[in-house]
Amino acid sequence: MDSINPRFSELFAQLGLADDPQGIADFIREHAPLDPAVLLHEAPFWSESQARLLREELRADAEWAEVIDQLNASLRAE
């Protein structure tokens, strides 16, 4: 992750996570690869409020949906 999309950083901030490039890279390295059978918002490392944000934003195809898709892809990469 040499280059972090600013919206990606904003999503991490919205989730209450470290939103600097190193913090994002560390989070993804720690939690990837996410089992393909697990929905992103059901991953065990989210708090209840984080999971709710991810689930609701995706369900509504809202402002964060595209960036959440990017996070999902990043966590599924090996």
mmCIF file of the N, C-alpha and C atoms, coordinates in Angstrom:
data_MODEL
# 
_entry.id   MODEL 
# 
loop_
_atom_site.group_PDB 
_atom_site.id 
_atom_site.type_symbol 
_atom_site.label_atom_id 
_atom_site.label_alt_id 
_atom_site.label_comp_id 
_atom_site.label_asym_id 
_atom_site.label_entity_id 
_atom_site.label_seq_id 
_atom_site.pdbx_PDB_ins_code 
_atom_site.Cartn_x 
_atom_site.Cartn_y 
_atom_site.Cartn_z 
_atom_site.occupancy 
_atom_site.B_iso_or_equiv 
_atom_site.pdbx_formal_charge 
_atom_site.auth_seq_id 
_atom_site.auth_comp_id 
_atom_site.auth_asym_id 
_atom_site.auth_atom_id 
_atom_site.pdbx_PDB_model_num 
ATOM 1   N N  . MET A 1 1  ? 0.832   -1.174  0.000  1.00 0.00 ? 1  MET A N  1 
ATOM 2   C CA . MET A 1 1  ? 0.000   0.000   0.000  1.00 0.00 ? 1  MET A CA 1 
ATOM 3   C C  . MET A 1 1  ? 0.880   1.242   0.000  1.00 0.00 ? 1  MET A C  1 
ATOM 4   N N  . ASP A 1 2  ? 1.498   1.514   -1.092 1.00 0.00 ? 2  ASP A N  1 
ATOM 5   C CA . ASP A 1 2  ? 2.368   2.670   -1.169 1.00 0.00 ? 2  ASP A CA 1 
ATOM 6   C C  . ASP A 1 2  ? 1.586   3.967   -1.195 1.00 0.00 ? 2  ASP A C  1 
ATOM 7   N N  . SER A 1 3  ? 0.443   3.943   -1.802 1.00 0.00 ? 3  SER A N  1 
ATOM 8   C CA . SER A 1 3  ? -0.352  5.152   -1.944 1.00 0.00 ? 3  SER A CA 1 
ATOM 9   C C  . SER A 1 3  ? -1.743  4.892   -1.405 1.00 0.00 ? 3  SER A C  1 
ATOM 10  N N  . ILE A 1 4  ? -2.136  5.671   -0.413 1.00 0.00 ? 4  ILE A N  1 
ATOM 11  C CA . ILE A 1 4  ? -3.435  5.502   0.226  1.00 0.00 ? 4  ILE A CA 1 
ATOM 12  C C  . ILE A 1 4  ? -4.385  6.571   -0.298 1.00 0.00 ? 4  ILE A C  1 
ATOM 13  N N  . ASN A 1 5  ? -5.506  6.144   -0.821 1.00 0.00 ? 5  ASN A N  1 
ATOM 14  C CA . ASN A 1 5  ? -6.564  7.039   -1.258 1.00 0.00 ? 5  ASN A CA 1 
ATOM 15  C C  . ASN A 1 5  ? -7.022  7.854   -0.044 1.00 0.00 ? 5  ASN A C  1 
ATOM 16  N N  . PRO A 1 6  ? -7.140  9.170   -0.161 1.00 0.00 ? 6  PRO A N  1 
ATOM 17  C CA . PRO A 1 6  ? -7.574  9.970   0.990  1.00 0.00 ? 6  PRO A CA 1 
ATOM 18  C C  . PRO A 1 6  ? -8.909  9.496   1.571  1.00 0.00 ? 6  PRO A C  1 
ATOM 19  N N  . ARG A 1 7  ? -9.810  9.049   0.760  1.00 0.00 ? 7  ARG A N  1 
ATOM 20  C CA . ARG A 1 7  ? -11.095 8.547   1.254  1.00 0.00 ? 7  ARG A CA 1 
ATOM 21  C C  . ARG A 1 7  ? -10.904 7.276   2.093  1.00 0.00 ? 7  ARG A C  1 
ATOM 22  N N  . PHE A 1 8  ? -9.899  6.487   1.741  1.00 0.00 ? 8  PHE A N  1 
ATOM 23  C CA . PHE A 1 8  ? -9.585  5.284   2.500  1.00 0.00 ? 8  PHE A CA 1 
ATOM 24  C C  . PHE A 1 8  ? -9.168  5.695   3.913  1.00 0.00 ? 8  PHE A C  1 
ATOM 25  N N  . SER A 1 9  ? -8.330  6.705   4.013  1.00 0.00 ? 9  SER A N  1 
ATOM 26  C CA . SER A 1 9  ? -7.903  7.227   5.320  1.00 0.00 ? 9  SER A CA 1 
ATOM 27  C C  . SER A 1 9  ? -9.095  7.752   6.102  1.00 0.00 ? 9  SER A C  1 
ATOM 28  N N  . GLU A 1 10 ? -10.005 8.424   5.431  1.00 0.00 ? 10 GLU A N  1 
ATOM 29  C CA . GLU A 1 10 ? -11.195 8.959   6.093  1.00 0.00 ? 10 GLU A CA 1 
ATOM 30  C C  . GLU A 1 10 ? -12.079 7.838   6.636  1.00 0.00 ? 10 GLU A C  1 
ATOM 31  N N  . LEU A 1 11 ? -12.188 6.731   5.905  1.00 0.00 ? 11 LEU A N  1 
ATOM 32  C CA . LEU A 1 11 ? -12.962 5.597   6.389  1.00 0.00 ? 11 LEU A CA 1 
ATOM 33  C C  . LEU A 1 11 ? -12.342 5.045   7.665  1.00 0.00 ? 11 LEU A C  1 
ATOM 34  N N  . PHE A 1 12 ? -11.031 4.897   7.672  1.00 0.00 ? 12 PHE A N  1 
ATOM 35  C CA . PHE A 1 12 ? -10.352 4.403   8.870  1.00 0.00 ? 12 PHE A CA 1 
ATOM 36  C C  . PHE A 1 12 ? -10.601 5.339   10.049 1.00 0.00 ? 12 PHE A C  1 
ATOM 37  N N  . ALA A 1 13 ? -10.550 6.638   9.804  1.00 0.00 ? 13 ALA A N  1 
ATOM 38  C CA . ALA A 1 13 ? -10.840 7.607   10.865 1.00 0.00 ? 13 ALA A CA 1 
ATOM 39  C C  . ALA A 1 13 ? -12.283 7.447   11.338 1.00 0.00 ? 13 ALA A C  1 
ATOM 40  N N  . GLN A 1 14 ? -13.214 7.279   10.419 1.00 0.00 ? 14 GLN A N  1 
ATOM 41  C CA . GLN A 1 14 ? -14.633 7.106   10.751 1.00 0.00 ? 14 GLN A CA 1 
ATOM 42  C C  . GLN A 1 14 ? -14.831 5.859   11.607 1.00 0.00 ? 14 GLN A C  1 
ATOM 43  N N  . LEU A 1 15 ? -14.025 4.842   11.356 1.00 0.00 ? 15 LEU A N  1 
ATOM 44  C CA . LEU A 1 15 ? -14.104 3.597   12.125 1.00 0.00 ? 15 LEU A CA 1 
ATOM 45  C C  . LEU A 1 15 ? -13.358 3.685   13.452 1.00 0.00 ? 15 LEU A C  1 
ATOM 46  N N  . GLY A 1 16 ? -12.685 4.803   13.687 1.00 0.00 ? 16 GLY A N  1 
ATOM 47  C CA . GLY A 1 16 ? -11.942 4.974   14.932 1.00 0.00 ? 16 GLY A CA 1 
ATOM 48  C C  . GLY A 1 16 ? -10.607 4.257   14.930 1.00 0.00 ? 16 GLY A C  1 
ATOM 49  N N  . LEU A 1 17 ? -10.070 4.016   13.739 1.00 0.00 ? 17 LEU A N  1 
ATOM 50  C CA . LEU A 1 17 ? -8.797  3.318   13.591 1.00 0.00 ? 17 LEU A CA 1 
ATOM 51  C C  . LEU A 1 17 ? -7.714  4.300   13.184 1.00 0.00 ? 17 LEU A C  1 
ATOM 52  N N  . ALA A 1 18 ? -6.463  3.889   13.347 1.00 0.00 ? 18 ALA A N  1 
ATOM 53  C CA . ALA A 1 18 ? -5.342  4.710   12.883 1.00 0.00 ? 18 ALA A CA 1 
ATOM 54  C C  . ALA A 1 18 ? -5.527  4.961   11.390 1.00 0.00 ? 18 ALA A C  1 
ATOM 55  N N  . ASP A 1 19 ? -5.460  6.222   10.983 1.00 0.00 ? 19 ASP A N  1 
ATOM 56  C CA . ASP A 1 19 ? -5.755  6.555   9.586  1.00 0.00 ? 19 ASP A CA 1 
ATOM 57  C C  . ASP A 1 19 ? -4.551  7.039   8.801  1.00 0.00 ? 19 ASP A C  1 
ATOM 58  N N  . ASP A 1 20 ? -3.369  6.894   9.384  1.00 0.00 ? 20 ASP A N  1 
ATOM 59  C CA . ASP A 1 20 ? -2.153  7.236   8.648  1.00 0.00 ? 20 ASP A CA 1 
ATOM 60  C C  . ASP A 1 20 ? -1.738  6.025   7.811  1.00 0.00 ? 20 ASP A C  1 
ATOM 61  N N  . PRO A 1 21 ? -0.921  6.238   6.775  1.00 0.00 ? 21 PRO A N  1 
ATOM 62  C CA . PRO A 1 21 ? -0.554  5.118   5.895  1.00 0.00 ? 21 PRO A CA 1 
ATOM 63  C C  . PRO A 1 21 ? 0.014   3.905   6.637  1.00 0.00 ? 21 PRO A C  1 
ATOM 64  N N  . GLN A 1 22 ? 0.855   4.130   7.626  1.00 0.00 ? 22 GLN A N  1 
ATOM 65  C CA . GLN A 1 22 ? 1.436   3.005   8.366  1.00 0.00 ? 22 GLN A CA 1 
ATOM 66  C C  . GLN A 1 22 ? 0.381   2.279   9.189  1.00 0.00 ? 22 GLN A C  1 
ATOM 67  N N  . GLY A 1 23 ? -0.502  3.024   9.831  1.00 0.00 ? 23 GLY A N  1 
ATOM 68  C CA . GLY A 1 23 ? -1.567  2.413   10.623 1.00 0.00 ? 23 GLY A CA 1 
ATOM 69  C C  . GLY A 1 23 ? -2.500  1.575   9.765  1.00 0.00 ? 23 GLY A C  1 
ATOM 70  N N  . ILE A 1 24 ? -2.830  2.088   8.593  1.00 0.00 ? 24 ILE A N  1 
ATOM 71  C CA . ILE A 1 24 ? -3.701  1.350   7.664  1.00 0.00 ? 24 ILE A CA 1 
ATOM 72  C C  . ILE A 1 24 ? -3.009  0.078   7.192  1.00 0.00 ? 24 ILE A C  1 
ATOM 73  N N  . ALA A 1 25 ? -1.753  0.206   6.805  1.00 0.00 ? 25 ALA A N  1 
ATOM 74  C CA . ALA A 1 25 ? -1.000  -0.963  6.343  1.00 0.00 ? 25 ALA A CA 1 
ATOM 75  C C  . ALA A 1 25 ? -0.885  -2.009  7.451  1.00 0.00 ? 25 ALA A C  1 
ATOM 76  N N  . ASP A 1 26 ? -0.627  -1.549  8.680  1.00 0.00 ? 26 ASP A N  1 
ATOM 77  C CA . ASP A 1 26 ? -0.520  -2.484  9.809  1.00 0.00 ? 26 ASP A CA 1 
ATOM 78  C C  . ASP A 1 26 ? -1.841  -3.204  10.054 1.00 0.00 ? 26 ASP A C  1 
ATOM 79  N N  . PHE A 1 27 ? -2.956  -2.478  9.995  1.00 0.00 ? 27 PHE A N  1 
ATOM 80  C CA . PHE A 1 27 ? -4.270  -3.084  10.210 1.00 0.00 ? 27 PHE A CA 1 
ATOM 81  C C  . PHE A 1 27 ? -4.540  -4.165  9.160  1.00 0.00 ? 27 PHE A C  1 
ATOM 82  N N  . ILE A 1 28 ? -4.282  -3.841  7.922  1.00 0.00 ? 28 ILE A N  1 
ATOM 83  C CA . ILE A 1 28 ? -4.548  -4.799  6.841  1.00 0.00 ? 28 ILE A CA 1 
ATOM 84  C C  . ILE A 1 28 ? -3.620  -6.003  6.964  1.00 0.00 ? 28 ILE A C  1 
ATOM 85  N N  . ARG A 1 29 ? -2.358  -5.763  7.253  1.00 0.00 ? 29 ARG A N  1 
ATOM 86  C CA . ARG A 1 29 ? -1.406  -6.863  7.415  1.00 0.00 ? 29 ARG A CA 1 
ATOM 87  C C  . ARG A 1 29 ? -1.823  -7.775  8.578  1.00 0.00 ? 29 ARG A C  1 
ATOM 88  N N  . GLU A 1 30 ? -2.328  -7.181  9.654  1.00 0.00 ? 30 GLU A N  1 
ATOM 89  C CA . GLU A 1 30 ? -2.732  -7.956  10.825 1.00 0.00 ? 30 GLU A CA 1 
ATOM 90  C C  . GLU A 1 30 ? -3.975  -8.805  10.574 1.00 0.00 ? 30 GLU A C  1 
ATOM 91  N N  . HIS A 1 31 ? -4.903  -8.311  9.749  1.00 0.00 ? 31 HIS A N  1 
ATOM 92  C CA . HIS A 1 31 ? -6.195  -8.979  9.600  1.00 0.00 ? 31 HIS A CA 1 
ATOM 93  C C  . HIS A 1 31 ? -6.400  -9.703  8.267  1.00 0.00 ? 31 HIS A C  1 
ATOM 94  N N  . ALA A 1 32 ? -5.504  -9.558  7.339  1.00 0.00 ? 32 ALA A N  1 
ATOM 95  C CA . ALA A 1 32 ? -5.629  -10.234 6.044  1.00 0.00 ? 32 ALA A CA 1 
ATOM 96  C C  . ALA A 1 32 ? -4.855  -11.552 6.081  1.00 0.00 ? 32 ALA A C  1 
ATOM 97  N N  . PRO A 1 33 ? -5.250  -12.515 5.317  1.00 0.00 ? 33 PRO A N  1 
ATOM 98  C CA . PRO A 1 33 ? -6.432  -12.519 4.463  1.00 0.00 ? 33 PRO A CA 1 
ATOM 99  C C  . PRO A 1 33 ? -7.676  -12.911 5.248  1.00 0.00 ? 33 PRO A C  1 
ATOM 100 N N  . LEU A 1 34 ? -8.749  -12.230 4.976  1.00 0.00 ? 34 LEU A N  1 
ATOM 101 C CA . LEU A 1 34 ? -10.036 -12.519 5.592  1.00 0.00 ? 34 LEU A CA 1 
ATOM 102 C C  . LEU A 1 34 ? -10.660 -13.705 4.866  1.00 0.00 ? 34 LEU A C  1 
ATOM 103 N N  . ASP A 1 35 ? -11.136 -14.655 5.637  1.00 0.00 ? 35 ASP A N  1 
ATOM 104 C CA . ASP A 1 35 ? -11.768 -15.848 5.085  1.00 0.00 ? 35 ASP A CA 1 
ATOM 105 C C  . ASP A 1 35 ? -12.871 -15.444 4.106  1.00 0.00 ? 35 ASP A C  1 
ATOM 106 N N  . PRO A 1 36 ? -12.857 -15.999 2.895  1.00 0.00 ? 36 PRO A N  1 
ATOM 107 C CA . PRO A 1 36 ? -13.872 -15.651 1.897  1.00 0.00 ? 36 PRO A CA 1 
ATOM 108 C C  . PRO A 1 36 ? -15.308 -15.932 2.344  1.00 0.00 ? 36 PRO A C  1 
ATOM 109 N N  . ALA A 1 37 ? -15.483 -16.842 3.293  1.00 0.00 ? 37 ALA A N  1 
ATOM 110 C CA . ALA A 1 37 ? -16.824 -17.181 3.762  1.00 0.00 ? 37 ALA A CA 1 
ATOM 111 C C  . ALA A 1 37 ? -17.371 -16.161 4.757  1.00 0.00 ? 37 ALA A C  1 
ATOM 112 N N  . VAL A 1 38 ? -16.523 -15.248 5.230  1.00 0.00 ? 38 VAL A N  1 
ATOM 113 C CA . VAL A 1 38 ? -16.925 -14.264 6.236  1.00 0.00 ? 38 VAL A CA 1 
ATOM 114 C C  . VAL A 1 38 ? -17.254 -12.944 5.548  1.00 0.00 ? 38 VAL A C  1 
ATOM 115 N N  . LEU A 1 39 ? -18.465 -12.447 5.780  1.00 0.00 ? 39 LEU A N  1 
ATOM 116 C CA . LEU A 1 39 ? -18.817 -11.123 5.271  1.00 0.00 ? 39 LEU A CA 1 
ATOM 117 C C  . LEU A 1 39 ? -17.972 -10.082 5.996  1.00 0.00 ? 39 LEU A C  1 
ATOM 118 N N  . LEU A 1 40 ? -17.616 -9.032  5.310  1.00 0.00 ? 40 LEU A N  1 
ATOM 119 C CA . LEU A 1 40 ? -16.728 -8.026  5.890  1.00 0.00 ? 40 LEU A CA 1 
ATOM 120 C C  . LEU A 1 40 ? -17.231 -7.550  7.246  1.00 0.00 ? 40 LEU A C  1 
ATOM 121 N N  . HIS A 1 41 ? -18.497 -7.181  7.340  1.00 0.00 ? 41 HIS A N  1 
ATOM 122 C CA . HIS A 1 41 ? -19.009 -6.628  8.597  1.00 0.00 ? 41 HIS A CA 1 
ATOM 123 C C  . HIS A 1 41 ? -19.145 -7.674  9.701  1.00 0.00 ? 41 HIS A C  1 
ATOM 124 N N  . GLU A 1 42 ? -18.994 -8.956  9.362  1.00 0.00 ? 42 GLU A N  1 
ATOM 125 C CA . GLU A 1 42 ? -19.062 -10.023 10.355 1.00 0.00 ? 42 GLU A CA 1 
ATOM 126 C C  . GLU A 1 42 ? -17.689 -10.471 10.832 1.00 0.00 ? 42 GLU A C  1 
ATOM 127 N N  . ALA A 1 43 ? -16.632 -9.843  10.338 1.00 0.00 ? 43 ALA A N  1 
ATOM 128 C CA . ALA A 1 43 ? -15.280 -10.213 10.769 1.00 0.00 ? 43 ALA A CA 1 
ATOM 129 C C  . ALA A 1 43 ? -15.153 -9.987  12.278 1.00 0.00 ? 43 ALA A C  1 
ATOM 130 N N  . PRO A 1 44 ? -14.452 -10.877 12.953 1.00 0.00 ? 44 PRO A N  1 
ATOM 131 C CA . PRO A 1 44 ? -14.409 -10.827 14.419 1.00 0.00 ? 44 PRO A CA 1 
ATOM 132 C C  . PRO A 1 44 ? -13.648 -9.633  15.003 1.00 0.00 ? 44 PRO A C  1 
ATOM 133 N N  . PHE A 1 45 ? -12.917 -8.930  14.197 1.00 0.00 ? 45 PHE A N  1 
ATOM 134 C CA . PHE A 1 45 ? -12.101 -7.831  14.731 1.00 0.00 ? 45 PHE A CA 1 
ATOM 135 C C  . PHE A 1 45 ? -12.820 -6.494  14.799 1.00 0.00 ? 45 PHE A C  1 
ATOM 136 N N  . TRP A 1 46 ? -14.055 -6.412  14.310 1.00 0.00 ? 46 TRP A N  1 
ATOM 137 C CA . TRP A 1 46 ? -14.813 -5.161  14.390 1.00 0.00 ? 46 TRP A CA 1 
ATOM 138 C C  . TRP A 1 46 ? -15.567 -5.070  15.709 1.00 0.00 ? 46 TRP A C  1 
ATOM 139 N N  . SER A 1 47 ? -15.675 -3.858  16.216 1.00 0.00 ? 47 SER A N  1 
ATOM 140 C CA . SER A 1 47 ? -16.581 -3.627  17.342 1.00 0.00 ? 47 SER A CA 1 
ATOM 141 C C  . SER A 1 47 ? -18.005 -3.634  16.781 1.00 0.00 ? 47 SER A C  1 
ATOM 142 N N  . GLU A 1 48 ? -18.977 -3.649  17.657 1.00 0.00 ? 48 GLU A N  1 
ATOM 143 C CA . GLU A 1 48 ? -20.370 -3.643  17.209 1.00 0.00 ? 48 GLU A CA 1 
ATOM 144 C C  . GLU A 1 48 ? -20.675 -2.384  16.382 1.00 0.00 ? 48 GLU A C  1 
ATOM 145 N N  . SER A 1 49 ? -20.186 -1.241  16.816 1.00 0.00 ? 49 SER A N  1 
ATOM 146 C CA . SER A 1 49 ? -20.478 0.002   16.089 1.00 0.00 ? 49 SER A CA 1 
ATOM 147 C C  . SER A 1 49 ? -19.748 0.053   14.744 1.00 0.00 ? 49 SER A C  1 
ATOM 148 N N  . GLN A 1 50 ? -18.548 -0.479  14.672 1.00 0.00 ? 50 GLN A N  1 
ATOM 149 C CA . GLN A 1 50 ? -17.822 -0.527  13.400 1.00 0.00 ? 50 GLN A CA 1 
ATOM 150 C C  . GLN A 1 50 ? -18.556 -1.442  12.414 1.00 0.00 ? 50 GLN A C  1 
ATOM 151 N N  . ALA A 1 51 ? -18.960 -2.604  12.889 1.00 0.00 ? 51 ALA A N  1 
ATOM 152 C CA . ALA A 1 51 ? -19.679 -3.550  12.033 1.00 0.00 ? 51 ALA A CA 1 
ATOM 153 C C  . ALA A 1 51 ? -20.985 -2.943  11.530 1.00 0.00 ? 51 ALA A C  1 
ATOM 154 N N  . ARG A 1 52 ? -21.687 -2.246  12.406 1.00 0.00 ? 52 ARG A N  1 
ATOM 155 C CA . ARG A 1 52 ? -22.948 -1.608  12.015 1.00 0.00 ? 52 ARG A CA 1 
ATOM 156 C C  . ARG A 1 52 ? -22.715 -0.561  10.935 1.00 0.00 ? 52 ARG A C  1 
ATOM 157 N N  . LEU A 1 53 ? -21.683 0.265   11.096 1.00 0.00 ? 53 LEU A N  1 
ATOM 158 C CA . LEU A 1 53 ? -21.363 1.273   10.087 1.00 0.00 ? 53 LEU A CA 1 
ATOM 159 C C  . LEU A 1 53 ? -21.096 0.617   8.736  1.00 0.00 ? 53 LEU A C  1 
ATOM 160 N N  . LEU A 1 54 ? -20.262 -0.404  8.718  1.00 0.00 ? 54 LEU A N  1 
ATOM 161 C CA . LEU A 1 54 ? -19.928 -1.082  7.469  1.00 0.00 ? 54 LEU A CA 1 
ATOM 162 C C  . LEU A 1 54 ? -21.173 -1.697  6.836  1.00 0.00 ? 54 LEU A C  1 
ATOM 163 N N  . ARG A 1 55 ? -21.955 -2.397  7.623  1.00 0.00 ? 55 ARG A N  1 
ATOM 164 C CA . ARG A 1 55 ? -23.162 -3.066  7.120  1.00 0.00 ? 55 ARG A CA 1 
ATOM 165 C C  . ARG A 1 55 ? -24.175 -2.060  6.565  1.00 0.00 ? 55 ARG A C  1 
ATOM 166 N N  . GLU A 1 56 ? -24.452 -1.014  7.332  1.00 0.00 ? 56 GLU A N  1 
ATOM 167 C CA . GLU A 1 56 ? -25.468 -0.047  6.915  1.00 0.00 ? 56 GLU A CA 1 
ATOM 168 C C  . GLU A 1 56 ? -25.038 0.764   5.700  1.00 0.00 ? 56 GLU A C  1 
ATOM 169 N N  . GLU A 1 57 ? -23.787 1.138   5.643  1.00 0.00 ? 57 GLU A N  1 
ATOM 170 C CA . GLU A 1 57 ? -23.306 1.921   4.507  1.00 0.00 ? 57 GLU A CA 1 
ATOM 171 C C  . GLU A 1 57 ? -23.328 1.085   3.230  1.00 0.00 ? 57 GLU A C  1 
ATOM 172 N N  . LEU A 1 58 ? -22.955 -0.184  3.329  1.00 0.00 ? 58 LEU A N  1 
ATOM 173 C CA . LEU A 1 58 ? -23.007 -1.052  2.150  1.00 0.00 ? 58 LEU A CA 1 
ATOM 174 C C  . LEU A 1 58 ? -24.447 -1.322  1.727  1.00 0.00 ? 58 LEU A C  1 
ATOM 175 N N  . ARG A 1 59 ? -25.290 -1.601  2.692  1.00 0.00 ? 59 ARG A N  1 
ATOM 176 C CA . ARG A 1 59 ? -26.697 -1.907  2.392  1.00 0.00 ? 59 ARG A CA 1 
ATOM 177 C C  . ARG A 1 59 ? -27.367 -0.735  1.688  1.00 0.00 ? 59 ARG A C  1 
ATOM 178 N N  . ALA A 1 60 ? -27.046 0.476   2.105  1.00 0.00 ? 60 ALA A N  1 
ATOM 179 C CA . ALA A 1 60 ? -27.662 1.674   1.525  1.00 0.00 ? 60 ALA A CA 1 
ATOM 180 C C  . ALA A 1 60 ? -26.939 2.140   0.263  1.00 0.00 ? 60 ALA A C  1 
ATOM 181 N N  . ASP A 1 61 ? -25.849 1.440   -0.079 1.00 0.00 ? 61 ASP A N  1 
ATOM 182 C CA . ASP A 1 61 ? -24.998 1.880   -1.185 1.00 0.00 ? 61 ASP A CA 1 
ATOM 183 C C  . ASP A 1 61 ? -24.690 3.370   -1.009 1.00 0.00 ? 61 ASP A C  1 
ATOM 184 N N  . ALA A 1 62 ? -24.346 3.719   0.209  1.00 0.00 ? 62 ALA A N  1 
ATOM 185 C CA . ALA A 1 62 ? -24.164 5.105   0.624  1.00 0.00 ? 62 ALA A CA 1 
ATOM 186 C C  . ALA A 1 62 ? -22.772 5.621   0.290  1.00 0.00 ? 62 ALA A C  1 
ATOM 187 N N  . GLU A 1 63 ? -22.498 6.788   0.818  1.00 0.00 ? 63 GLU A N  1 
ATOM 188 C CA . GLU A 1 63 ? -21.267 7.527   0.550  1.00 0.00 ? 63 GLU A CA 1 
ATOM 189 C C  . GLU A 1 63 ? -20.006 6.677   0.705  1.00 0.00 ? 63 GLU A C  1 
ATOM 190 N N  . TRP A 1 64 ? -19.967 5.828   1.716  1.00 0.00 ? 64 TRP A N  1 
ATOM 191 C CA . TRP A 1 64 ? -18.760 5.062   1.994  1.00 0.00 ? 64 TRP A CA 1 
ATOM 192 C C  . TRP A 1 64 ? -18.684 3.739   1.232  1.00 0.00 ? 64 TRP A C  1 
ATOM 193 N N  . ALA A 1 65 ? -19.704 3.344   0.511  1.00 0.00 ? 65 ALA A N  1 
ATOM 194 C CA . ALA A 1 65 ? -19.765 2.002   -0.075 1.00 0.00 ? 65 ALA A CA 1 
ATOM 195 C C  . ALA A 1 65 ? -18.558 1.667   -0.941 1.00 0.00 ? 65 ALA A C  1 
ATOM 196 N N  . GLU A 1 66 ? -18.155 2.563   -1.807 1.00 0.00 ? 66 GLU A N  1 
ATOM 197 C CA . GLU A 1 66 ? -17.021 2.281   -2.687 1.00 0.00 ? 66 GLU A CA 1 
ATOM 198 C C  . GLU A 1 66 ? -15.729 2.088   -1.898 1.00 0.00 ? 66 GLU A C  1 
ATOM 199 N N  . VAL A 1 67 ? -15.541 2.889   -0.876 1.00 0.00 ? 67 VAL A N  1 
ATOM 200 C CA . VAL A 1 67 ? -14.323 2.789   -0.071 1.00 0.00 ? 67 VAL A CA 1 
ATOM 201 C C  . VAL A 1 67 ? -14.366 1.523   0.791  1.00 0.00 ? 67 VAL A C  1 
ATOM 202 N N  . ILE A 1 68 ? -15.548 1.161   1.269  1.00 0.00 ? 68 ILE A N  1 
ATOM 203 C CA . ILE A 1 68 ? -15.694 -0.090  2.027  1.00 0.00 ? 68 ILE A CA 1 
ATOM 204 C C  . ILE A 1 68 ? -15.386 -1.275  1.120  1.00 0.00 ? 68 ILE A C  1 
ATOM 205 N N  . ASP A 1 69 ? -15.791 -1.210  -0.130 1.00 0.00 ? 69 ASP A N  1 
ATOM 206 C CA . ASP A 1 69 ? -15.433 -2.256  -1.096 1.00 0.00 ? 69 ASP A CA 1 
ATOM 207 C C  . ASP A 1 69 ? -13.920 -2.348  -1.250 1.00 0.00 ? 69 ASP A C  1 
ATOM 208 N N  . GLN A 1 70 ? -13.246 -1.207  -1.264 1.00 0.00 ? 70 GLN A N  1 
ATOM 209 C CA . GLN A 1 70 ? -11.786 -1.183  -1.354 1.00 0.00 ? 70 GLN A CA 1 
ATOM 210 C C  . GLN A 1 70 ? -11.172 -1.839  -0.121 1.00 0.00 ? 70 GLN A C  1 
ATOM 211 N N  . LEU A 1 71 ? -11.710 -1.545  1.058  1.00 0.00 ? 71 LEU A N  1 
ATOM 212 C CA . LEU A 1 71 ? -11.230 -2.173  2.286  1.00 0.00 ? 71 LEU A CA 1 
ATOM 213 C C  . LEU A 1 71 ? -11.458 -3.677  2.225  1.00 0.00 ? 71 LEU A C  1 
ATOM 214 N N  . ASN A 1 72 ? -12.624 -4.095  1.791  1.00 0.00 ? 72 ASN A N  1 
ATOM 215 C CA . ASN A 1 72 ? -12.939 -5.512  1.664  1.00 0.00 ? 72 ASN A CA 1 
ATOM 216 C C  . ASN A 1 72 ? -11.916 -6.211  0.751  1.00 0.00 ? 72 ASN A C  1 
ATOM 217 N N  . ALA A 1 73 ? -11.645 -5.619  -0.389 1.00 0.00 ? 73 ALA A N  1 
ATOM 218 C CA . ALA A 1 73 ? -10.673 -6.204  -1.325 1.00 0.00 ? 73 ALA A CA 1 
ATOM 219 C C  . ALA A 1 73 ? -9.283  -6.264  -0.701 1.00 0.00 ? 73 ALA A C  1 
ATOM 220 N N  . SER A 1 74 ? -8.904  -5.239  0.011  1.00 0.00 ? 74 SER A N  1 
ATOM 221 C CA . SER A 1 74 ? -7.585  -5.201  0.644  1.00 0.00 ? 74 SER A CA 1 
ATOM 222 C C  . SER A 1 74 ? -7.448  -6.291  1.699  1.00 0.00 ? 74 SER A C  1 
ATOM 223 N N  . LEU A 1 75 ? -8.508  -6.532  2.442  1.00 0.00 ? 75 LEU A N  1 
ATOM 224 C CA . LEU A 1 75 ? -8.468  -7.561  3.488  1.00 0.00 ? 75 LEU A CA 1 
ATOM 225 C C  . LEU A 1 75 ? -8.553  -8.978  2.921  1.00 0.00 ? 75 LEU A C  1 
ATOM 226 N N  . ARG A 1 76 ? -8.975  -9.120  1.700  1.00 0.00 ? 76 ARG A N  1 
ATOM 227 C CA . ARG A 1 76 ? -9.073  -10.447 1.084  1.00 0.00 ? 76 ARG A CA 1 
ATOM 228 C C  . ARG A 1 76 ? -7.803  -10.820 0.316  1.00 0.00 ? 76 ARG A C  1 
ATOM 229 N N  . ALA A 1 77 ? -6.969  -9.841  0.016  1.00 0.00 ? 77 ALA A N  1 
ATOM 230 C CA . ALA A 1 77 ? -5.731  -10.100 -0.715 1.00 0.00 ? 77 ALA A CA 1 
ATOM 231 C C  . ALA A 1 77 ? -4.769  -10.880 0.172  1.00 0.00 ? 77 ALA A C  1 
ATOM 232 N N  . GLU A 1 78 ? -4.022  -11.747 -0.451 1.00 0.00 ? 78 GLU A N  1 
ATOM 233 C CA . GLU A 1 78 ? -3.052  -12.533 0.312  1.00 0.00 ? 78 GLU A CA 1 
ATOM 234 C C  . GLU A 1 78 ? -1.660  -11.998 0.152  1.00 0.00 ? 78 GLU A C  1 
# 
